[in-house]
Protein backbone atom coordinates (compact mmCIF):
# COMPACT_ATOMS: atom_id res chain seq x y z
CA UNK A 1 0.00 0.00 0.00
CA UNK A 2 1.92 3.05 -1.25
CA UNK A 3 0.27 5.48 1.15
CA UNK A 4 2.13 4.08 4.16
CA UNK A 5 5.44 4.39 2.34
CA UNK A 6 4.82 8.13 2.09
CA UNK A 7 4.68 8.55 5.87
CA UNK A 8 6.89 11.33 7.23
CA UNK A 9 7.49 12.83 10.66
CA UNK A 10 5.07 15.61 11.64
CA UNK A 11 5.55 16.48 15.33
CA UNK A 12 6.18 15.18 18.85
CA UNK A 13 4.10 15.94 21.92
CA UNK A 14 4.85 15.59 25.61
CA UNK A 15 1.48 16.90 26.86
CA UNK A 16 -2.04 16.62 25.49
CA UNK A 17 -2.01 20.37 24.91
CA UNK A 18 0.83 19.86 22.42
CA UNK A 19 -1.25 17.61 20.16
CA UNK A 20 -2.38 18.84 16.75
CA UNK A 21 -6.09 19.66 16.28
CA UNK A 22 -8.30 16.57 16.54
CA UNK A 23 -9.34 16.60 12.90
CA UNK A 24 -8.93 14.02 10.18
CA UNK A 25 -8.10 10.41 11.02
CA UNK A 26 -5.47 9.00 13.38
CA UNK A 27 -4.41 5.41 13.97
CA UNK A 28 -2.30 4.91 17.09
CA UNK A 29 0.33 2.24 17.77
CA UNK A 30 0.79 1.23 21.40
CA UNK A 31 2.76 -1.51 23.08
CA UNK A 32 4.97 -2.53 25.92
CA UNK A 33 8.56 -1.40 25.64
CA UNK A 34 10.64 -3.83 23.57
CA UNK A 35 7.55 -5.49 22.04
CA UNK A 36 8.62 -4.34 18.57
CA UNK A 37 6.27 -1.39 18.11
CA UNK A 38 8.71 0.96 16.39
CA UNK A 39 10.02 -1.87 14.21
CA UNK A 40 6.46 -2.67 13.13
CA UNK A 41 5.86 0.96 12.18
CA UNK A 42 9.08 1.08 10.21
CA UNK A 43 8.24 -2.16 8.42
CA UNK A 44 4.74 -1.01 7.42
CA UNK A 45 6.12 2.30 6.16
CA UNK A 46 9.05 0.56 4.43
CA UNK A 47 11.33 3.06 6.16
CA UNK A 48 14.19 1.91 8.37
CA UNK A 49 14.25 5.01 10.54
CA UNK A 50 10.71 6.39 10.52
CA UNK A 51 10.18 5.46 14.17
CA UNK A 52 13.09 5.39 16.60
CA UNK A 53 14.22 1.86 17.46
CA UNK A 54 16.29 1.51 20.61
CA UNK A 55 17.96 -1.45 22.29
CA UNK A 56 17.10 0.24 25.58
CA UNK A 57 13.38 -0.22 26.43
CA UNK A 58 11.42 2.92 27.23
CA UNK A 59 13.30 5.38 25.04
CA UNK A 60 10.16 6.39 23.11
CA UNK A 61 8.71 8.81 25.65
CA UNK A 62 6.88 11.22 23.37
CA UNK A 63 3.73 10.95 21.27
CA UNK A 64 5.09 11.04 17.72
CA UNK A 65 2.85 11.93 14.78
CA UNK A 66 3.67 10.81 11.24
CA UNK A 67 1.60 12.31 8.45
CA UNK A 68 0.29 10.32 5.51
CA UNK A 69 -1.10 13.45 3.86
CA UNK A 70 -4.75 14.45 3.52
CA UNK A 71 -5.09 14.96 7.30
CA UNK A 72 -4.29 11.33 8.13
CA UNK A 73 -1.70 10.34 10.73
CA UNK A 74 0.02 7.32 12.22
CA UNK A 75 0.67 7.97 15.91
CA UNK A 76 3.49 6.27 17.83
CA UNK A 77 2.59 6.26 21.52
CA UNK A 78 5.23 5.98 24.26
CA UNK A 79 6.27 2.44 25.05
CA UNK A 80 4.82 1.48 28.42
CA UNK A 81 6.19 -0.71 31.17
CA UNK A 82 9.63 0.86 31.19
CA UNK A 83 11.35 0.20 34.50
CA UNK A 84 14.07 2.86 34.59
CA UNK A 85 12.06 6.08 34.68
CA UNK A 86 11.11 8.24 37.68
CA UNK A 87 7.71 7.61 39.22
CA UNK A 88 6.57 11.12 38.27
CA UNK A 89 7.24 10.39 34.60
CA UNK A 90 5.47 7.04 34.84
CA UNK A 91 2.39 8.72 36.31
CA UNK A 92 2.53 11.47 33.70
CA UNK A 93 2.42 9.02 30.82
CA UNK A 94 -0.23 6.90 32.48
CA UNK A 95 -2.46 9.97 32.64
CA UNK A 96 -1.61 11.14 29.11
CA UNK A 97 -2.14 7.74 27.50
CA UNK A 98 -5.41 7.01 29.30
CA UNK A 99 -6.84 10.38 28.31
CA UNK A 100 -5.59 10.22 24.74
CA UNK A 101 -7.07 6.76 24.21
CA UNK A 102 -10.41 7.52 25.82
CA UNK A 103 -10.97 11.13 24.68
CA UNK A 104 -9.23 11.74 21.33
CA UNK A 105 -12.04 12.28 18.82
CA UNK A 106 -9.92 11.84 15.69
CA UNK A 107 -8.56 8.47 16.85
CA UNK A 108 -10.08 5.88 14.50
CA UNK A 109 -8.46 2.74 15.87
CA UNK A 110 -5.67 1.28 17.99
CA UNK A 111 -2.92 -1.10 16.88
CA UNK A 112 -1.76 -2.90 20.02
CA UNK A 113 1.66 -4.50 19.62
CA UNK A 114 2.46 -7.51 21.79
CA UNK A 115 5.49 -9.79 21.83
CA UNK A 116 4.08 -13.13 20.69
CA UNK A 117 6.11 -14.86 23.38
CA UNK A 118 4.57 -12.71 26.14
CA UNK A 119 1.07 -11.62 25.04
CA UNK A 120 -1.62 -9.93 27.12
CA UNK A 121 0.51 -8.61 29.93
CA UNK A 122 -1.27 -6.68 32.69
CA UNK A 123 -0.26 -3.44 30.95
CA UNK A 124 -1.67 -4.66 27.62
CA UNK A 125 -4.92 -5.37 29.42
CA UNK A 126 -4.89 -1.88 30.91
CA UNK A 127 -4.58 -0.33 27.46
CA UNK A 128 -7.55 -2.37 26.27
CA UNK A 129 -9.56 -1.31 29.30
CA UNK A 130 -8.84 2.34 28.51
CA UNK A 131 -9.61 2.15 24.81
CA UNK A 132 -12.31 -0.46 24.23
CA UNK A 133 -15.15 1.49 25.92
CA UNK A 134 -14.81 3.95 23.01
CA UNK A 135 -16.33 1.31 20.73
CA UNK A 136 -13.54 1.82 18.17
CA UNK A 137 -11.67 -1.14 16.67
CA UNK A 138 -8.44 -2.68 17.95
CA UNK A 139 -6.00 -4.71 15.87
CA UNK A 140 -3.37 -6.74 17.73
CA UNK A 141 0.01 -7.49 16.18
CA UNK A 142 1.69 -10.52 17.74
CA UNK A 143 5.25 -9.57 16.87
CA UNK A 144 8.43 -11.64 16.65
CA UNK A 145 6.31 -14.56 15.45
CA UNK A 146 9.30 -15.87 13.47
CA UNK A 147 10.67 -17.10 16.79
CA UNK A 148 7.75 -19.56 17.11
CA UNK A 149 7.15 -22.80 15.23
CA UNK A 150 4.12 -23.05 12.94
CA UNK A 151 2.21 -25.18 15.44
CA UNK A 152 3.09 -22.84 18.31
CA UNK A 153 1.93 -19.86 16.23
CA UNK A 154 -1.41 -21.50 15.39
CA UNK A 155 -2.12 -22.39 19.02
CA UNK A 156 -1.09 -18.94 20.22
CA UNK A 157 -3.26 -17.11 17.68
CA UNK A 158 -6.36 -19.08 18.64
CA UNK A 159 -5.75 -18.66 22.36
CA UNK A 160 -5.15 -14.91 22.19
CA UNK A 161 -8.12 -14.33 19.85
CA UNK A 162 -10.44 -16.21 22.21
CA UNK A 163 -9.24 -14.29 25.26
CA UNK A 164 -9.52 -10.93 23.49
CA UNK A 165 -13.06 -11.59 22.29
CA UNK A 166 -14.12 -12.90 25.70
CA UNK A 167 -12.68 -9.97 27.60
CA UNK A 168 -13.14 -7.01 25.25
CA UNK A 169 -15.58 -7.90 22.48
CA UNK A 170 -15.70 -8.82 18.83
CA UNK A 171 -14.24 -5.59 17.44
CA UNK A 172 -10.72 -6.81 18.17
CA UNK A 173 -8.78 -8.53 15.38
CA UNK A 174 -5.44 -10.24 15.84
CA UNK A 175 -2.66 -11.52 13.61
CA UNK A 176 0.89 -12.84 13.65
CA UNK A 177 3.59 -10.39 12.59
CA UNK A 178 7.37 -10.35 12.12
CA UNK A 179 9.33 -7.25 11.18
CA UNK A 180 12.45 -9.33 10.64
CA UNK A 181 10.82 -11.73 8.16
CA UNK A 182 8.22 -9.24 6.85
CA UNK A 183 5.45 -11.65 7.87
CA UNK A 184 1.90 -10.34 8.14
CA UNK A 185 2.60 -7.01 6.43
CA UNK A 186 -0.14 -7.35 3.79
CA UNK A 187 -2.70 -8.37 6.39
CA UNK A 188 -1.88 -5.40 8.63
CA UNK A 189 -1.97 -2.98 5.70
CA UNK A 190 -5.46 -4.16 4.73
CA UNK A 191 -6.78 -3.58 8.23
CA UNK A 192 -5.24 -0.11 8.52
CA UNK A 193 -6.28 0.77 5.00
CA UNK A 194 -9.89 0.03 5.86
CA UNK A 195 -9.67 2.24 8.96
CA UNK A 196 -8.22 5.12 6.96
CA UNK A 197 -10.13 4.77 3.70
CA UNK A 198 -13.12 2.49 4.24
CA UNK A 199 -13.87 0.14 1.38
CA UNK A 200 -12.76 2.41 -1.46
CA UNK A 201 -11.09 -0.01 -3.92
CA UNK A 202 -9.33 2.83 -5.72
CA UNK A 203 -7.51 3.76 -2.51
CA UNK A 204 -6.74 0.61 -0.61
CA UNK A 205 -7.58 -2.54 -2.52
CA UNK A 206 -9.66 -5.32 -1.02
CA UNK A 207 -11.39 -4.86 2.38
CA UNK A 208 -9.70 -6.36 5.38
CA UNK A 209 -10.74 -9.85 6.44
CA UNK A 210 -8.29 -10.29 9.34
CA UNK A 211 -9.90 -11.96 12.32
N, C-alpha and C positions, 0 to 999 in steps of 0.2 A: 504494500500500500504506500504509494509515493508520498502521501501527505505526512506521514510520520518521519520520513527521511528529510523533510524540510524543517523539522523542529529546530528552534534556536532559542538561546537564553533570553529571557525578558527581564526578570527582576527577582530579588530575594527579599524576604520579609522576616523580621524577628517578632513583630507584634501584629495583631489583627488589624490595627489601624494602618499598617504599612501595605496591606493588600491592595491590589488594583480594584476598580469598581466591579461589583458582582453582576457583570453582564456577560452575555455570550454563554459558552459552555466550557466547563472545566472537568477533567477527569484526574483524580488524585491517586498517587501511588503511596502506599503506606506499608511498613513492615518493620519487624524487629531488626535491630542493628546486626549486620553480617548475614542477613537472610538472602542477600543478592538483589536488593531493590534497585540500586543504581545500575548494576550490571544489566538487569532486565530492561530498564529504560534505555540504556545505551544500545542494547541489542535490537529493540523494537524500532529505534530511530536510525539504526545502522550508522551509529556515530560513536566512536570509541571513547570520547571525552565529553559527551553531552552532560551527563550527570557525574559528579565526583565520586570515584571509587577509591576507598581507603582500606588498607589492611588493618587499620585501627577502628574497631566498632565505635559508632557514636559521633563520627566526625561531621556528618550531615546534620547541622543544628540550626538550619534556616528553612523556611518554606521557599522553595525555588520554583519559579514559573517559567515554562518554556512555551513559546508561542508557536502555533501551527498556522497562523494567519486566520483572517476572517473571524476574529474574536473567539478563537478556540485555543485552549491551553492544556498542556500536561502539567501537573503539579507534583513535585517531589517533596513529600512531607518528611520532617526529621525522623531519622531512625530512632525507634524507642527501645527501652530496655538497657541503655548504655549504663555501665556501672561506675565509670570514672568521671562523673560530673557532680558538681555541688548540688545539695538538696534543693536549693532555691531555683536552680536551673531546671531540675527535674520537675518541680511543681509548676514552673512557668510553662513548660512545654505540655504538661498534662492539661493545663487549663486551655492553652491555645489550641491544641489538637481537638479536645472535646468540643470546644465551641465552633471551630472551623467545620468539623464533621457534622455537627447537629444543626448549625445555623446558616451555613453558606448557601445562598439561594442559587448560585450559578453552578454548583457542584452537581454534575449529572450522574456520577457513579464513582465507586471506589474499587481500585485494584489493590487487593491485600496480598502481599508477598510473604510466603512462608517457606522456610527451609523444609524440603520434603522429608528430611530425616527427623525433624522436630516440629511437626505441625501443631496448630491450635494451642499455643502456649497461653498462659493466663493473660498476657498482654495482648495477644491476638484476639482473644475473647472480649477483652475490654474495648478494643477498637470496634468490634462488631456490635457490642452493646451500645456504643455511642452513635454509630451510624445507621444501623438497621431500622430504628424507629422512624427514620425519615421516609421509608418506603422506597428509596432509590436502590438500584441494583448494585450488587457486589460481585466481583470476579476474583477468584483466588488463583494465584500462580504458585504451584508447588515447585519451587526452584531446586536446582542441583539434582534433578531427577536422573541425570546420567550416572549418578553414583549408586543407583538402585538397579537390581535386576528387573527383567520384564515382569516376572511374577510378583515381585515385591511392589512394583509400581502399580500393577492392576489392583492388588489388595488394598494398597494405601489409598488410591483414588476412590474406590468404593466406600471405604471406611470414613474418609474425610467428608465425602459428599453426603453420606447418611447423617453424620453428626451435624454438619452445617444446616441441612434442611430441617432436622429435628429441633435444633436450637434456635435458628434464626429465620426460617422460612424458605420458600421455594424460589425467591428472587436471586439466590446465590448460585453462581456457576463456578466450576472448579476444573482445573486442568493441570497436567504435568508440564514442566517448562525447564529448559536448560539453556543458559546463555552460552556456555562453553560449546555445546554441540548444536546450538541453534534449533533445539527441539521445541515445538509448540508455538513457534513464532506466528505462523499463518492463523492458527486458531485464536490466539490472543488478538491479532490485528482485526479479525472479523468481529469479535466482541466489541472492541473499542470503536471500530468503524461504525457499528450500529448505534452506539451511544452518541457518537458525534454527528452522524449523518442520517440516522434512521435507515430506511430500506431503499435509499436512492441508488439504483444499480449503476448510474453514471458516476457516482462518487466513490463507492466503496465495494462494489462487487456483490457477492451473494450474502444474504443475511446470516447472522451468526447462528449456529446450532449447538454451541458448546453447552454441555450440561454436566 
